[in-house]
Amino acid sequence: MQLYLDHIAILTDSVEVTADSLPSSLTRFPIESFESEGTREQYIELSDRMGTKLLLIEATGVGPYSRTMAKRGPGLHHFGYITDELDEAVKYFARWGMLLHPISMETMKRQTVWMCRPEVPFLIELSHSETKEKPMPDAQISIGIAGSFSDIIWLPGMRLTGTNQSEVSLRYLNSAFSLANTLPSKRYKVIEDHKASFSEFPQVKKGEKVIFKEIDPNNSAWFSGTAQDGTKGYFPRDWFYRETTSQFAFALLDYDARELNASTGEIVNQILEYGDWLLCSNQSGEGWIPKKNIEQAGR
């Protein structure tokens, strides 16, 4: 099976502003508009050696990209791969916990499949082609996005790293730069003080097991259990794999249950959303805070 990284898609408020922040030496393709998708798009070739391109996407009308922008703002959207064996490519990503996106029921007619998983900060687009593509270079592309998670190294030709930087950063061959206009747009104002419920919180690494107790009767997106170090707490169900009758659940991602201490009037920045909680950051660090304690503060 060949699996070739064709493009890295970035959502932006302005194609032109983001494109202008990139080195002038990069080859730019014409900007195109797609009314059916509600987008303006531009491909930018990273290098002749690699063949991998950046795809800048600006949402201009109602559609899936405008809904994504409204939900989580600009930033990394998806990785586009070309493969000569679509079924095998799907199996490869499924082994890493990726699931078929419902839109694939429609796109399969065009030999394209989309994959996703809750809380994984990107989608995977797989397109079938018999065309012989350029071979993958030895040098990997490294992308940094705002967030706290272990490096994702199972993306062919890619390494994805969580950073403290707000904008998406890109490193390849001998080049490194940040992409303008990819700042996260979710800022919240605390409307009710939130103090951490406990002094100790479970911290689980990918692959570690948790003793499953029960699904939270008040919110089925969470379950209660005990980490390997004996710390008890609540865990997001979508971040763990558990056989129906098993007493153990295995972490698919790193998880830190630390809650965020925040005072009324304070501004916090959203990292990700899960159920009725948000993982946010402030000057004291990162942690979870209930949605009921905050309201949108704008950019």
For each residue, the residues with C-beta under 8 A, 3 or more apart:
1: 83 84 85 88 89 92
2: 82 83 84 85 133
3: 81 82 83 89 92 156
4: 51 81 82 83 133 134 136 156 157
5: 8 52 79 80 81 136 141 155 156 157 158
6: 51 52 53 80 81 82 127 133
7: 43 52 53 54 55 79 80
8: 5 52 53 54 55 76 79 80 141 143 158 170
9: 55 57 76 77 78 79 80 125
10: 18 54 55 56 57 74 75 76 77 168 179 182
11: 57 58 59 65 68 69 73 74 75 76 77 182
12: 15 17 18 56 57 58 74 179 181 182
13: 17 58 69 74 181
14: 17 18 58 181
15: 12 18 19 31 40 41 42 56 57 58
16: 19 20 31
17: 12 13 14 20 21 180 181
18: 10 12 14 15 21 22 56 179 180 181 182
19: 15 16 22 28 42 44 56
20: 16 17 180
21: 17 18 177 178 179 180 181
22: 18 19 26 44 54 177 179
23: 26 175 177
24:
25:
26: 22 23 44 45 46 47
27: 44 45 48
28: 19 42 43 44 45
29: 42 43 44 45 53
30: 42
31: 15 16 40 41 42
32: 40 41 42
33: 39 40 41 60
34: 37 38 39 40 41
35: 38 61
36: 63
37: 34 63 64 65
38: 34 35 59 60 61 62 63 65 66
39: 33 34 57 58 59 60 61 63 65
40: 15 31 32 33 34 57 58 60
41: 15 31 32 33 34 55 56 57 58
42: 15 19 28 29 30 31 32 55 56
43: 7 28 29 53 54 55 56
44: 19 22 26 27 28 29 53 54 55 56
45: 26 27 28 29 48 51 53
46: 26 50 52 53 54 141 172 175
47: 26 50 52 172 173
48: 27 45 51
49: 137 173
50: 46 47 134 137 139 141 172 173
51: 4 6 45 48 133 134
52: 5 6 7 8 46 47 141 157 172
53: 6 7 8 29 43 44 45 46
54: 7 8 10 22 43 44 46 170
55: 7 8 9 10 41 42 43 44 80
56: 10 12 15 18 19 41 42 43 44
57: 9 10 11 12 15 39 40 41 65 77
58: 11 12 13 14 15 39 40 41
59: 11 38 39 63 65 66 68 69
60: 33 38 39 40 66
61: 35 38 39 66
62: 38 66
63: 36 37 38 39 59 66 67
64: 37 67 68 103
65: 11 37 38 39 57 59 68 69 77
66: 38 59 60 61 62 63 69 70
67: 63 64 70 71
68: 11 59 64 65 71 72 77
69: 11 13 59 65 66 72 73 74 185
70: 66 67
71: 67 68
72: 68 69 75 184 185 186 270 273
73: 11 69 183 184 185 186
74: 10 11 12 13 69 181 182 183 184 185
75: 10 11 72 121 145 146 168 182 184
76: 8 9 10 11 121 122 143 145 168 182
77: 9 10 11 57 65 68 122 123
78: 9 114 122 123 124 125
79: 5 7 8 9 122 123 124 125 155 158
80: 5 6 7 8 9 55 125 127
81: 3 4 5 6 89 124 125 126 127 156
82: 2 3 4 6 127 128 129 131 133
83: 1 2 3 4 86 88 89 126 127 128 129
84: 1 2 128 129 130
85: 1 2 88 89 128
86: 83 89 90 111 113 126 128
87: 90 91
88: 1 83 85 91 92
89: 1 3 81 83 85 86 92 93 113 126
90: 86 87 93 94 100 113 115 126
91: 87 88 94 95
92: 1 3 88 89 95 96
93: 89 90 96 98 115 124 126
94: 90 91 97 98 99 115
95: 91 92
96: 92 93 154
97: 94 117 120 241 252
98: 93 94 115 116 117 120 124
99: 94 115 116 117
100: 90 104 113 114 115
101: 104 114 115 116 123
102: 105
103: 64 106 107 114
104: 100 101 107 108 112 113 114 115
105: 102 108
106: 103 109
107: 103 104 110 112 113 114
108: 104 105 111 112 113
109: 106
110: 107
111: 86 108 127 128
112: 104 107 108 125 126 127 128
113: 86 89 90 100 104 107 108 125 126
114: 78 100 101 103 104 107 123 124 125 126
115: 90 93 94 98 99 100 101 104 123 124 126
116: 98 99 101 120 123 124
117: 97 98 99 120 238 252
118: 238 239 274
119: 236 238 239 253 272 274
120: 97 98 116 117 253
121: 75 76 145 147 149 160 272
122: 76 77 78 79 160
123: 77 78 79 101 114 115 116
124: 78 79 81 93 98 114 115 116
125: 9 78 79 80 81 112 113 114
126: 81 83 86 89 90 93 112 113 114 115
127: 6 80 81 82 83 111 112
128: 82 83 84 85 86 111 112
129: 82 83 84 133
130: 84
131: 82
132:
133: 2 4 6 51 82 129
134: 4 50 51
135:
136: 4 5 156 157
137: 49 50 157 173
138:
139: 50 172 173
140: 157 158 159 172
141: 5 8 46 50 52 157 158 159 170 171 172
142: 158 159 160 161 170 171 172
143: 8 76 158 159 160 161 168 169 170 171
144: 160 161 162 163 165 168 169 170 171
145: 75 76 121 160 161 162 163 168 169
146: 75 162 163 164 165 166 184 271
147: 121 162 163 271 272
148: 162 254 256 271 279 286
149: 121 152 162 253 254
150: 162 205 206 253 254
151: 159 160 161 162
152: 149 155 158 159 160 161
153: 159
154: 96
155: 5 79 152 158 159 160
156: 3 4 5 81 136
157: 4 5 52 136 137 140 141
158: 5 8 79 140 141 142 143 152 155
159: 140 141 142 143 151 152 153 155
160: 121 122 142 143 144 145 151 152 155
161: 142 143 144 145 151 152
162: 144 145 146 147 148 149 150 151
163: 144 145 146 147 169
164: 146
165: 144 146 169 178
166: 146 183 184
167: 178 179 180 182 183
168: 10 75 76 143 144 145 178 179 182
169: 143 144 145 163 165 176 177 178 179
170: 8 54 141 142 143 144 175 176 177 178 179
171: 141 142 143 144 175 176
172: 46 47 50 52 139 140 141 142 175
173: 47 49 50 137 139
174:
175: 23 46 170 171 172
176: 169 170 171
177: 21 22 23 169 170
178: 21 165 167 168 169 170 182
179: 10 12 18 21 22 167 168 169 170 182
180: 17 18 20 21 167
181: 12 13 14 17 18 21 74
182: 10 11 12 18 74 75 76 167 168 178 179
183: 73 74 166 167 299
184: 72 73 74 75 146 166 269 270
185: 69 72 73 74 299
186: 72 73 269 270 296
187: 267 268 269 270 296 297 298 299
188: 267 268 269 270 278 280 294 295 296 297
189: 265 266 267 294 295 296 297
190: 193 194 262 263 264 265 266 267 268 289 293 294
191: 264 293 294 295
192: 264 292 293
193: 190 262 263 264 293
194: 190 259 260 261 262 289 290 293
195: 261
196: 199 201 258 259 260 261 287
197: 259
198: 201 233 259
199: 196
200: 231
201: 196 198 231 233 256 257 258 259
202: 210 226 227 229 231 232 233 235 255 256 257
203: 227 229 231 255 256 257 258
204: 208 210 227 228 235 251 254 255 256
205: 150 208 251 254
206: 150 251 252 253 254
207: 250 251
208: 204 205 227 228 250 251
209: 228 248 249 250 251
210: 202 204 225 226 227 228 235 240 248 249 250 251
211: 225 226 247 248
212: 223 225 242 246 247 248 249
213: 223 224 225 226
214: 217 223 224
215: 220 222 223 237
216: 219 220 221 222 223 224 234
217: 214
218:
219: 216 222 275 276
220: 215 216 237
221: 216 236 237 238 274 275 276
222: 215 216 219 234 235 236 237 275
223: 212 213 214 215 216 234 235 237 240 249
224: 213 214 216 232 233 234 235
225: 210 211 212 213 232 233 234 235 249
226: 202 210 211 213 230 231 232
227: 202 203 204 208 210 230 231 232 233
228: 204 208 209 210
229: 202 203
230: 226 227
231: 200 201 202 203 226 227
232: 202 224 225 226 227
233: 198 201 202 224 225 227 257
234: 216 222 223 224 225 257
235: 202 204 210 222 223 224 225 239 240 249 255 257
236: 119 221 222 239 240 255 274 275
237: 215 220 221 222 223 240
238: 117 118 119 221 274
239: 118 119 235 236 251 252 253 255
240: 210 223 235 236 237 249 250 251 252
241: 97 249 250 252
242: 212 246 248 249 250
243: 246
244:
245:
246: 212 242 243 249
247: 211 212
248: 209 210 211 212 242
249: 209 210 212 223 225 235 240 241 242 246
250: 207 208 209 210 240 241 242
251: 204 205 206 207 208 209 210 239 240 254 255
252: 97 117 206 239 240 241
253: 119 120 149 150 206 239
254: 148 149 150 204 205 206 251
255: 202 203 204 235 236 239 251
256: 148 201 202 203 204 286
257: 201 202 203 233 234 235 288
258: 196 201 203 285 286 287 288
259: 194 196 197 198 201 287 288 289
260: 194 196 268 280 281 282 284 285 286 287 288 289
261: 194 195 196 284 287
262: 190 193 194 266 268 280 282 289 293 294
263: 190 193 266
264: 190 191 192 193
265: 189 190
266: 189 190 262 263 282
267: 187 188 189 190 282 297
268: 187 188 190 260 262 280 281 282 289 294
269: 184 186 187 188 280 281 282
270: 72 184 186 187 188 273 278 279 280
271: 146 147 148 278 279 280 281 286
272: 119 121 147 278 279
273: 72 270 277 278 279
274: 118 119 221 236 238 277 278 279
275: 219 221 222 236
276: 219 221 290 291 292
277: 273 274 288 289 290 291
278: 188 270 271 272 273 274 288 289 291 294
279: 148 270 271 272 273 274 286 287 288
280: 188 260 262 268 269 270 271 286 287 288 289 294
281: 260 268 269 271 285 286
282: 260 262 266 267 268 269 285
283:
284: 260 261
285: 258 260 281 282
286: 148 256 258 260 271 279 280 281
287: 196 258 259 260 261 279 280
288: 257 258 259 260 277 278 279 280
289: 190 194 259 260 262 268 277 278 280 293 294
290: 194 276 277 293 294
291: 276 277 278 294
292: 192 276
293: 190 191 192 193 194 262 289 290
294: 188 189 190 191 262 268 278 280 289 290 291
295: 188 189 191
296: 186 187 188 189
297: 187 188 189 267
298: 187
299: 183 185 187
